[in-house]
Amino acid sequence: MVSVVSASPLRVMETFIDAVYRYDAETVYRMLSLENQAALTMMLALARLQPVAAAERFSFQTGRQVSGQELSRWNETDFVRVVLDAPVLISQLPERSMVQCTGQEMRGDTTIVVCEVDLICGGTAEARFALVQQQGEWRIGQPFL
């Protein structure tokens, strides 16, 4: 794996995308901004207050059946793992070979990475992702959920 300390924002984004396609929840979580990590922690804490209701909402949103008891035991990495393995996400992801990062726009401690996706019907679509510099590393600043 590339060292995110010395890697360019483009390379960091490529590494993040690779981790998503490998269902590598540990790497995905580690590469999220501190704010994204805190948001996941808060989301899990709130879900634990009403685990059955939260599990029902999560199951509906992801297309993966989850029980309140199961959700109550999750840590942040477990949550990321289930999101990455969700049928709703999997059905929307193009093949990895169809996605590549093509440019970046530096804005101080934030960089916008431009990725292009080859469309099945022809042509390309563009997506932009914010990366932030935190603790000497480029991290995914785009909200995870």
VOTIPA-835312 format. One record per residue (C-alpha): residue number from 0; x, y negated, z; residue in three letters. Coordinates in nm, 3 decimals, always signed. Layout:
<recs>
<n = NUM	X = X	Y = Y	Z = Z	res = ALA>
...
</recs>
This chain:
<recs>
<n = 0	X = +0.000	Y = +0.000	Z = +0.000	res = MET>
<n = 1	X = +0.113	Y = -0.353	Z = -0.074	res = VAL>
<n = 2	X = +0.224	Y = -0.567	Z = +0.219	res = SER>
<n = 3	X = -0.043	Y = -0.834	Z = +0.247	res = VAL>
<n = 4	X = +0.204	Y = -1.059	Z = +0.429	res = VAL>
<n = 5	X = +0.415	Y = -1.118	Z = +0.119	res = SER>
<n = 6	X = +0.157	Y = -1.041	Z = -0.151	res = ALA>
<n = 7	X = -0.002	Y = -1.296	Z = -0.379	res = SER>
<n = 8	X = -0.376	Y = -1.359	Z = -0.340	res = PRO>
<n = 9	X = -0.432	Y = -1.180	Z = -0.673	res = LEU>
<n = 10	X = -0.253	Y = -0.868	Z = -0.551	res = ARG>
<n = 11	X = -0.434	Y = -0.881	Z = -0.216	res = VAL>
<n = 12	X = -0.770	Y = -0.895	Z = -0.394	res = MET>
<n = 13	X = -0.672	Y = -0.601	Z = -0.617	res = GLU>
<n = 14	X = -0.571	Y = -0.405	Z = -0.305	res = THR>
<n = 15	X = -0.904	Y = -0.489	Z = -0.141	res = PHE>
<n = 16	X = -1.098	Y = -0.378	Z = -0.449	res = ILE>
<n = 17	X = -0.897	Y = -0.054	Z = -0.460	res = ASP>
<n = 18	X = -0.983	Y = +0.007	Z = -0.093	res = ALA>
<n = 19	X = -1.354	Y = -0.046	Z = -0.164	res = VAL>
<n = 20	X = -1.342	Y = +0.211	Z = -0.444	res = TYR>
<n = 21	X = -1.154	Y = +0.459	Z = -0.221	res = ARG>
<n = 22	X = -1.409	Y = +0.408	Z = +0.060	res = TYR>
<n = 23	X = -1.111	Y = +0.310	Z = +0.278	res = ASP>
<n = 24	X = -1.299	Y = +0.138	Z = +0.560	res = ALA>
<n = 25	X = -0.990	Y = +0.082	Z = +0.775	res = GLU>
<n = 26	X = -0.813	Y = -0.114	Z = +0.500	res = THR>
<n = 27	X = -1.126	Y = -0.306	Z = +0.403	res = VAL>
<n = 28	X = -1.189	Y = -0.409	Z = +0.765	res = TYR>
<n = 29	X = -0.824	Y = -0.503	Z = +0.826	res = ARG>
<n = 30	X = -0.822	Y = -0.723	Z = +0.516	res = MET>
<n = 31	X = -1.132	Y = -0.921	Z = +0.618	res = LEU>
<n = 32	X = -1.089	Y = -1.270	Z = +0.760	res = SER>
<n = 33	X = -1.105	Y = -1.306	Z = +1.136	res = LEU>
<n = 34	X = -1.444	Y = -1.475	Z = +1.093	res = GLU>
<n = 35	X = -1.575	Y = -1.177	Z = +0.892	res = ASN>
<n = 36	X = -1.446	Y = -0.936	Z = +1.156	res = GLN>
<n = 37	X = -1.615	Y = -1.141	Z = +1.431	res = ALA>
<n = 38	X = -1.941	Y = -1.146	Z = +1.232	res = ALA>
<n = 39	X = -1.936	Y = -0.765	Z = +1.210	res = LEU>
<n = 40	X = -1.872	Y = -0.740	Z = +1.583	res = THR>
<n = 41	X = -2.166	Y = -0.972	Z = +1.652	res = MET>
<n = 42	X = -2.391	Y = -0.785	Z = +1.410	res = MET>
<n = 43	X = -2.316	Y = -0.456	Z = +1.585	res = LEU>
<n = 44	X = -2.372	Y = -0.608	Z = +1.929	res = ALA>
<n = 45	X = -2.713	Y = -0.739	Z = +1.820	res = LEU>
<n = 46	X = -2.801	Y = -0.404	Z = +1.659	res = ALA>
<n = 47	X = -2.725	Y = -0.224	Z = +1.985	res = ARG>
<n = 48	X = -2.989	Y = -0.436	Z = +2.161	res = LEU>
<n = 49	X = -3.260	Y = -0.273	Z = +1.945	res = GLN>
<n = 50	X = -3.088	Y = +0.023	Z = +1.779	res = PRO>
<n = 51	X = -3.399	Y = +0.194	Z = +1.640	res = VAL>
<n = 52	X = -3.526	Y = -0.122	Z = +1.467	res = ALA>
<n = 53	X = -3.177	Y = -0.208	Z = +1.346	res = ALA>
<n = 54	X = -3.128	Y = +0.145	Z = +1.209	res = ALA>
<n = 55	X = -3.458	Y = +0.124	Z = +1.022	res = GLU>
<n = 56	X = -3.359	Y = -0.210	Z = +0.862	res = ARG>
<n = 57	X = -3.012	Y = -0.081	Z = +0.780	res = PHE>
<n = 58	X = -3.153	Y = +0.238	Z = +0.627	res = SER>
<n = 59	X = -3.392	Y = +0.038	Z = +0.410	res = PHE>
<n = 60	X = -3.125	Y = -0.208	Z = +0.296	res = GLN>
<n = 61	X = -2.858	Y = +0.050	Z = +0.213	res = THR>
<n = 62	X = -3.060	Y = +0.350	Z = +0.098	res = GLY>
<n = 63	X = -2.880	Y = +0.567	Z = +0.356	res = ARG>
<n = 64	X = -3.075	Y = +0.715	Z = +0.647	res = GLN>
<n = 65	X = -2.930	Y = +0.614	Z = +0.985	res = VAL>
<n = 66	X = -3.065	Y = +0.680	Z = +1.334	res = SER>
<n = 67	X = -3.060	Y = +0.434	Z = +1.622	res = GLY>
<n = 68	X = -2.849	Y = +0.678	Z = +1.821	res = GLN>
<n = 69	X = -2.592	Y = +0.701	Z = +1.541	res = GLU>
<n = 70	X = -2.580	Y = +0.324	Z = +1.496	res = LEU>
<n = 71	X = -2.528	Y = +0.276	Z = +1.873	res = SER>
<n = 72	X = -2.200	Y = +0.471	Z = +1.853	res = ARG>
<n = 73	X = -2.050	Y = +0.281	Z = +1.559	res = TRP>
<n = 74	X = -1.749	Y = +0.056	Z = +1.579	res = ASN>
<n = 75	X = -1.677	Y = -0.205	Z = +1.312	res = GLU>
<n = 76	X = -1.486	Y = +0.038	Z = +1.091	res = THR>
<n = 77	X = -1.772	Y = +0.289	Z = +1.108	res = ASP>
<n = 78	X = -2.009	Y = +0.015	Z = +0.997	res = PHE>
<n = 79	X = -1.786	Y = -0.075	Z = +0.702	res = VAL>
<n = 80	X = -1.753	Y = +0.294	Z = +0.609	res = ARG>
<n = 81	X = -2.131	Y = +0.338	Z = +0.595	res = VAL>
<n = 82	X = -2.174	Y = +0.020	Z = +0.389	res = VAL>
<n = 83	X = -1.909	Y = +0.136	Z = +0.141	res = LEU>
<n = 84	X = -2.082	Y = +0.473	Z = +0.110	res = ASP>
<n = 85	X = -2.430	Y = +0.324	Z = +0.073	res = ALA>
<n = 86	X = -2.624	Y = +0.442	Z = -0.234	res = PRO>
<n = 87	X = -2.735	Y = +0.083	Z = -0.299	res = VAL>
<n = 88	X = -2.373	Y = -0.036	Z = -0.327	res = LEU>
<n = 89	X = -2.248	Y = +0.268	Z = -0.517	res = ILE>
<n = 90	X = -2.525	Y = +0.231	Z = -0.777	res = SER>
<n = 91	X = -2.423	Y = -0.130	Z = -0.846	res = GLN>
<n = 92	X = -2.046	Y = -0.089	Z = -0.868	res = LEU>
<n = 93	X = -1.897	Y = -0.067	Z = -1.217	res = PRO>
<n = 94	X = -1.612	Y = +0.176	Z = -1.277	res = GLU>
<n = 95	X = -1.291	Y = +0.051	Z = -1.117	res = ARG>
<n = 96	X = -1.118	Y = +0.030	Z = -1.454	res = SER>
<n = 97	X = -1.377	Y = -0.230	Z = -1.557	res = MET>
<n = 98	X = -1.272	Y = -0.476	Z = -1.284	res = VAL>
<n = 99	X = -0.956	Y = -0.683	Z = -1.281	res = GLN>
<n = 100	X = -0.840	Y = -1.002	Z = -1.115	res = CYS>
<n = 101	X = -0.733	Y = -1.253	Z = -1.376	res = THR>
<n = 102	X = -0.658	Y = -1.581	Z = -1.206	res = GLY>
<n = 103	X = -0.647	Y = -1.788	Z = -0.893	res = GLN>
<n = 104	X = -0.708	Y = -2.145	Z = -0.787	res = GLU>
<n = 105	X = -0.507	Y = -2.255	Z = -0.482	res = MET>
<n = 106	X = -0.678	Y = -2.497	Z = -0.241	res = ARG>
<n = 107	X = -0.451	Y = -2.536	Z = +0.061	res = GLY>
<n = 108	X = -0.492	Y = -2.235	Z = +0.289	res = ASP>
<n = 109	X = -0.775	Y = -2.104	Z = +0.069	res = THR>
<n = 110	X = -0.747	Y = -1.944	Z = -0.273	res = THR>
<n = 111	X = -1.029	Y = -1.862	Z = -0.509	res = ILE>
<n = 112	X = -0.948	Y = -1.540	Z = -0.696	res = VAL>
<n = 113	X = -1.122	Y = -1.493	Z = -1.029	res = VAL>
<n = 114	X = -1.215	Y = -1.138	Z = -1.125	res = CYS>
<n = 115	X = -1.362	Y = -1.022	Z = -1.453	res = GLU>
<n = 116	X = -1.592	Y = -0.727	Z = -1.495	res = VAL>
<n = 117	X = -1.638	Y = -0.558	Z = -1.830	res = ASP>
<n = 118	X = -2.008	Y = -0.516	Z = -1.894	res = LEU>
<n = 119	X = -2.145	Y = -0.191	Z = -2.033	res = ILE>
<n = 120	X = -2.348	Y = -0.388	Z = -2.288	res = CYS>
<n = 121	X = -2.032	Y = -0.572	Z = -2.401	res = GLY>
<n = 122	X = -1.871	Y = -0.893	Z = -2.289	res = GLY>
<n = 123	X = -1.753	Y = -0.977	Z = -1.941	res = THR>
<n = 124	X = -1.889	Y = -1.132	Z = -1.624	res = ALA>
<n = 125	X = -1.687	Y = -1.342	Z = -1.385	res = GLU>
<n = 126	X = -1.690	Y = -1.326	Z = -1.006	res = ALA>
<n = 127	X = -1.501	Y = -1.555	Z = -0.769	res = ARG>
<n = 128	X = -1.383	Y = -1.457	Z = -0.424	res = PHE>
<n = 129	X = -1.242	Y = -1.678	Z = -0.149	res = ALA>
<n = 130	X = -0.927	Y = -1.565	Z = +0.029	res = LEU>
<n = 131	X = -0.796	Y = -1.750	Z = +0.333	res = VAL>
<n = 132	X = -0.451	Y = -1.766	Z = +0.486	res = GLN>
<n = 133	X = -0.465	Y = -1.636	Z = +0.844	res = GLN>
<n = 134	X = -0.183	Y = -1.513	Z = +1.063	res = GLN>
<n = 135	X = +0.055	Y = -1.526	Z = +0.768	res = GLY>
<n = 136	X = -0.165	Y = -1.305	Z = +0.548	res = GLU>
<n = 137	X = -0.419	Y = -1.358	Z = +0.274	res = TRP>
<n = 138	X = -0.754	Y = -1.221	Z = +0.395	res = ARG>
<n = 139	X = -1.095	Y = -1.189	Z = +0.236	res = ILE>
<n = 140	X = -1.283	Y = -1.501	Z = +0.334	res = GLY>
<n = 141	X = -1.592	Y = -1.417	Z = +0.132	res = GLN>
<n = 142	X = -1.871	Y = -1.296	Z = +0.365	res = PRO>
<n = 143	X = -1.858	Y = -0.917	Z = +0.373	res = PHE>
<n = 144	X = -2.235	Y = -0.876	Z = +0.386	res = LEU>
</recs>
